[in-house]
Every structure is written in C-alpha cells, then in structure tokens.
Amino acid sequence: MSIWWSLHLRREAASVPLARRLLLGSMETAGVDPEISYDLAVALGEACANAVEHGGAGGTPQGYRVTAYLDGERCRIEVADSGPGFAHTRGSLPARPDAEHGRGLCLIRELADHVHIGPEPGRRGTVVSFDKVLKRCDDSPLPAV
C-alpha cells in the first residue's frame, strides 16, 4: 500500500499533535508495526517542534510543511520551514544527554534509519528529512508496491 500526504501547518504548538495523529493513522491503515509507528511519530514530533520554535523570522506566524511517503517497505518524512536556517554539524548537537533543550535532532537520528538536515532548496529555511524501513504488525516486511 502506498500513502502520500502533505500538510501546510501554522507555527503553533497545537499543530504538532495534528501531524503526529495523521502519521499514526496512516501507519495503522498500512498495517505498520506499532513500535515503528511510535518511533516515527516521536521523530516527527521533534522535527515539527523545531519548525514551530525556530522556523520563522522575527516571530511571524509563517507556516511549515510536513510531507510523508509510505511506500512499500519504507516511510520518508520531510519537515520544511521558512526560518533563517542554521549551520548543522554533528558537533553542534548538545554535549549533555540530560539537557532540557536541543535533544530533538539527536532523537530523530536515533529513531530513524537515515537523516538529512539541510537548507530548503531554492528557498530560505531548513528541511529535516528522515526515513525508516517499515514492518507489518506480524513482523514481516510490507509488500513492495
């Protein structure tokens, strides 16, 4: 089964659970193992929270975009904002695991198979994209479509 959706959301905290619920519903419909669904929902929540907090200039209510592709045995998620962007390197991640802020990118890296963080091509902003191999609830891989 293939599922694709894209949302344009306001930079408001209330948008984060909306994106997570849509992802979880899509995963359930596709028969994805709940543990993998939960991992991706947490990663998506962290990416959305970053877009809400950092994804605009001067506190303007600009939105951000969330796109999810569930195709066969893989899910790919992209969260793109229109903020000032940032110079991301592994060294820029928090030094302490007990830090109150700045752990979101670390969590995304731990929960996903592949992560890419970079500028929005041809635009101002940042794109956080990540993917993960999916499994059915019975632990067998989803059939390729």
C-alpha positions as CSV (number, residue, x, y, z in Angstrom):
1,M,0.0,0.0,0.0
2,S,1.2,3.5,-0.8
3,I,0.1,6.5,1.1
4,W,1.3,10.1,0.5
5,W,0.2,13.3,2.2
6,S,1.4,16.8,2.7
7,L,0.3,19.4,5.2
8,H,0.9,23.1,5.5
9,L,0.7,24.0,9.2
10,R,0.9,27.2,11.2
11,R,3.9,27.6,13.5
12,E,1.8,26.9,16.6
13,A,2.3,24.2,19.2
14,A,-1.2,22.8,18.5
15,S,0.0,21.8,15.0
16,V,2.5,19.2,16.3
17,P,0.0,16.6,17.7
18,L,-2.1,17.0,14.5
19,A,0.8,15.9,12.3
20,R,1.6,13.0,14.7
21,R,-2.0,11.8,14.7
22,L,-2.2,11.9,10.9
23,L,1.0,9.9,10.7
24,L,-0.1,7.3,13.2
25,G,-3.4,6.9,11.4
26,S,-1.7,6.4,8.1
27,M,0.7,3.8,9.7
28,E,-2.2,1.9,11.3
29,T,-4.1,1.9,8.0
30,A,-1.0,0.5,6.3
31,G,-0.6,-2.2,9.0
32,V,2.7,-0.9,10.3
33,D,4.1,-2.4,13.5
34,P,3.1,0.0,16.3
35,E,6.7,0.2,17.7
36,I,8.0,1.6,14.4
37,S,4.9,3.8,14.1
38,Y,5.6,5.2,17.6
39,D,9.3,5.8,16.8
40,L,8.4,7.8,13.6
41,A,5.7,9.7,15.4
42,V,8.2,10.8,18.1
43,A,10.8,11.8,15.4
44,L,8.1,13.7,13.5
45,G,7.0,15.5,16.7
46,E,10.6,16.6,17.4
47,A,11.0,17.9,13.8
48,C,7.7,19.8,14.0
49,A,8.6,21.3,17.4
50,N,11.8,22.6,15.9
51,A,9.9,24.1,13.0
52,V,7.5,25.8,15.4
53,E,10.2,27.1,17.6
54,H,12.9,28.1,15.0
55,G,11.1,28.0,11.6
56,G,10.3,31.7,11.1
57,A,11.8,35.1,11.2
58,G,11.0,37.6,14.0
59,G,8.1,35.6,15.5
60,T,6.0,35.9,12.3
61,P,3.2,33.3,12.0
62,Q,4.7,31.7,8.9
63,G,3.9,28.1,8.4
64,Y,5.8,24.9,7.8
65,R,5.3,21.9,5.7
66,V,5.1,18.2,6.6
67,T,5.2,15.6,3.9
68,A,5.0,11.8,4.5
69,Y,5.5,9.0,2.0
70,L,4.7,5.4,2.9
71,D,5.6,3.3,0.0
72,G,6.1,-0.5,0.3
73,E,8.6,-1.1,2.9
74,R,9.8,2.4,3.6
75,C,8.5,5.7,5.2
76,R,10.1,9.0,4.3
77,I,9.1,12.2,6.2
78,E,10.1,15.8,5.5
79,V,9.5,18.8,7.6
80,A,10.4,22.1,5.9
81,D,10.3,25.6,7.4
82,S,11.0,29.1,6.2
83,G,13.2,30.2,9.0
84,P,16.8,31.6,8.9
85,G,18.3,28.1,8.7
86,F,21.4,27.1,10.6
87,A,24.8,25.6,10.2
88,H,24.2,22.0,11.3
89,T,27.1,19.6,12.1
90,R,27.2,16.6,14.4
91,G,29.4,18.7,16.7
92,S,26.5,21.2,17.1
93,L,24.4,18.6,18.9
94,P,24.1,19.0,22.7
95,A,27.0,17.7,24.7
96,R,24.9,16.5,27.7
97,P,22.1,13.9,27.2
98,D,20.3,15.4,30.2
99,A,19.9,18.8,28.5
100,E,16.4,20.3,28.6
101,H,16.6,21.6,25.1
102,G,18.4,20.7,21.9
103,R,17.9,16.9,22.0
104,G,15.4,16.7,19.2
105,L,17.9,16.2,16.4
106,C,19.6,13.5,18.5
107,L,16.3,11.7,19.0
108,I,15.5,11.9,15.3
109,R,18.9,10.4,14.5
110,E,18.4,7.5,17.0
111,L,14.8,6.7,15.8
112,A,15.2,6.9,12.0
113,D,17.4,4.9,9.6
114,H,18.6,7.8,7.5
115,V,18.5,11.5,8.4
116,H,19.3,14.6,6.3
117,I,19.2,18.2,7.6
118,G,19.9,21.0,5.2
119,P,18.7,24.1,3.5
120,E,15.3,24.3,1.7
121,P,16.4,24.0,-2.0
122,G,15.9,27.3,-3.7
123,R,14.3,28.9,-0.7
124,R,15.0,30.2,2.8
125,G,14.6,27.7,5.5
126,T,15.6,24.2,6.7
127,V,14.4,20.7,5.7
128,V,14.7,17.8,8.1
129,S,14.1,14.6,6.3
130,F,14.3,11.1,7.6
131,D,13.2,7.6,6.7
132,K,12.8,4.2,8.2
133,V,12.2,0.7,7.0
134,L,8.7,-0.5,7.9
135,K,7.4,-3.8,9.1
136,R,3.9,-5.3,9.3
137,C,2.3,-5.9,12.7
138,D,3.2,-9.6,12.3
139,D,6.9,-8.6,11.8
140,S,7.0,-9.4,8.1
141,P,8.1,-6.7,5.7
142,L,5.4,-4.8,3.9
143,P,5.0,-5.9,0.3
144,A,6.6,-3.5,-2.2
145,V,4.1,-1.6,-4.3
